[in-house]
Amino acid sequence: MTRDPQTQAPAYLLEVSGVRKAFGPVVALKNAEFCLRRGSIHALCGGNGAGKSTFLSILMGFIQPDGGDIFINGQRCEFHHPREALNAGIAIVQQELSAIPDLTVAENIWLGREPRRLGFVDFATLNQRTTSLLKELDFKIDAREKNAQPERRRAATGRDRQSAVACQCRHHHHG
């Protein structure tokens, strides 16, 4: 784990060091390294077979590495289940988005976890929570807006990507 030379605090929010994974004779990752500073945004790019999906699957706890270390805020972590990764604050927004066009931004973000009152979806609470979450993320999206219809998909991509980020952040939102 790398430390800031001045403060001795962990230098990175997320640090992955020497991660290895093989599937039989096929080496998918060989000493993978990745560092993420707080407040930064990263994209993971590479050609087919470069190990991107394997790396993300390890980070999310879907598969176990053969070796290496993962640190969050300087603490060594091992994730054996995606829930453990989510609880540690790790979430992944996939390249292909899967928002349901006929639902609102709020309905897509909380799909399957909608607040309920008397057995029915509590839309007032749903919209309030979503508005609070979007404000916290500084996203200029209306929680009640419908997701883009197929003919408008190209124009809505940025908003849909922000909705996908908000969907992952809902796990740690208390608004």
SVG drawing of the C-alpha trace seen along z (x, -y; Angstrom):
<svg xmlns="http://www.w3.org/2000/svg" viewBox="-52 -21 59 47">
<polyline fill="none" stroke="black" stroke-width="0.4" points="0.0,0.0 1.3,-3.4 1.3,-6.3 1.3,-10.0 4.9,-11.0 3.7,-14.2 0.7,-12.9 1.5,-9.1 -2.2,-8.6 -3.1,-6.2 -2.3,-7.9 -5.2,-6.2 -8.9,-5.6 -8.5,-2.3 -5.2,-0.6 -4.9,2.8 -1.4,4.3 -0.1,7.5 -3.5,9.0 -3.3,12.3 -5.9,14.6 -5.7,17.6 -8.4,19.9 -6.6,23.2 -3.7,22.5 -5.1,19.1 -3.6,16.2 -6.3,13.4 -4.4,11.1 -0.7,10.9 0.3,8.5 -2.5,6.0 -2.1,2.6 -4.7,-0.1 -4.8,-3.2 -7.7,-5.6 -7.5,-8.9 -10.5,-10.3 -12.6,-12.6 -11.2,-11.3 -13.0,-9.5 -11.4,-6.7 -12.3,-4.5 -10.9,-1.1 -10.0,-0.6 -8.3,2.2 -8.7,4.6 -10.7,7.8 -9.1,10.3 -7.1,7.7 -8.6,8.7 -11.0,5.8 -14.0,7.9 -11.9,10.3 -10.4,7.3 -13.8,5.8 -15.3,9.2 -12.5,9.5 -13.1,6.0 -16.8,6.7 -16.3,10.1 -17.8,12.2 -14.5,14.2 -11.5,14.6 -8.0,13.6 -5.1,16.1 -2.9,13.5 -2.4,9.8 -3.9,7.2 -6.8,4.8 -6.7,1.8 -9.6,-0.6 -8.5,-3.6 -5.4,-1.7 -7.2,1.3 -6.6,4.7 -9.9,6.1 -11.0,9.5 -14.5,9.7 -16.1,13.1 -19.5,11.7 -20.7,8.6 -22.6,7.5 -19.3,7.2 -17.9,5.0 -21.0,2.8 -20.8,2.4 -17.2,1.3 -18.3,-1.4 -17.3,0.4 -19.8,0.3 -19.4,0.6 -21.4,-1.2 -21.3,1.0 -20.6,-0.3 -24.0,1.0 -26.8,-0.7 -30.0,1.1 -32.5,-1.6 -36.1,-0.8 -37.4,-3.5 -41.0,-3.7 -39.9,-4.3 -38.8,-7.5 -35.2,-8.2 -36.3,-7.6 -38.1,-4.4 -35.0,-3.0 -32.7,-4.0 -34.7,-2.3 -36.1,0.6 -36.9,3.5 -36.2,1.4 -38.9,-1.2 -40.2,-2.7 -43.6,-1.4 -46.6,-2.6 -49.6,-0.3 -48.2,2.1 -48.0,-0.4 -45.0,-2.3 -44.7,-5.6 -43.9,-7.8 -43.5,-11.0 -40.8,-9.4 -39.3,-7.8 -39.0,-11.1 -37.7,-12.9 -35.0,-10.3 -34.0,-10.5 -33.9,-14.3 -31.8,-14.3 -29.4,-11.7 -29.1,-13.5 -28.5,-16.8 -25.8,-15.2 -24.1,-14.0 -24.5,-17.4 -26.4,-15.8 -28.9,-18.1 -31.5,-15.5 -35.2,-15.6 -36.1,-12.5 -39.6,-12.4 -38.4,-12.5 -38.9,-9.4 -35.9,-7.7 -35.2,-8.3 -37.3,-6.5 -35.3,-4.6 -35.5,-7.5 -33.9,-9.8 -31.3,-7.5 -28.3,-9.2 -29.2,-12.6 -29.9,-11.0 -26.7,-9.1 -25.1,-11.5 -28.2,-11.7 -28.6,-7.9 -25.0,-7.4 -25.5,-9.8 -28.7,-7.8 -26.6,-4.6 -24.0,-6.2 -26.8,-7.4 -28.2,-3.8 -24.9,-2.5 -24.6,-5.3 -28.0,-4.7 -26.5,-1.9 -24.8,-4.5 -27.4,-7.3 -29.4,-8.1 -31.5,-11.0"/>
</svg>
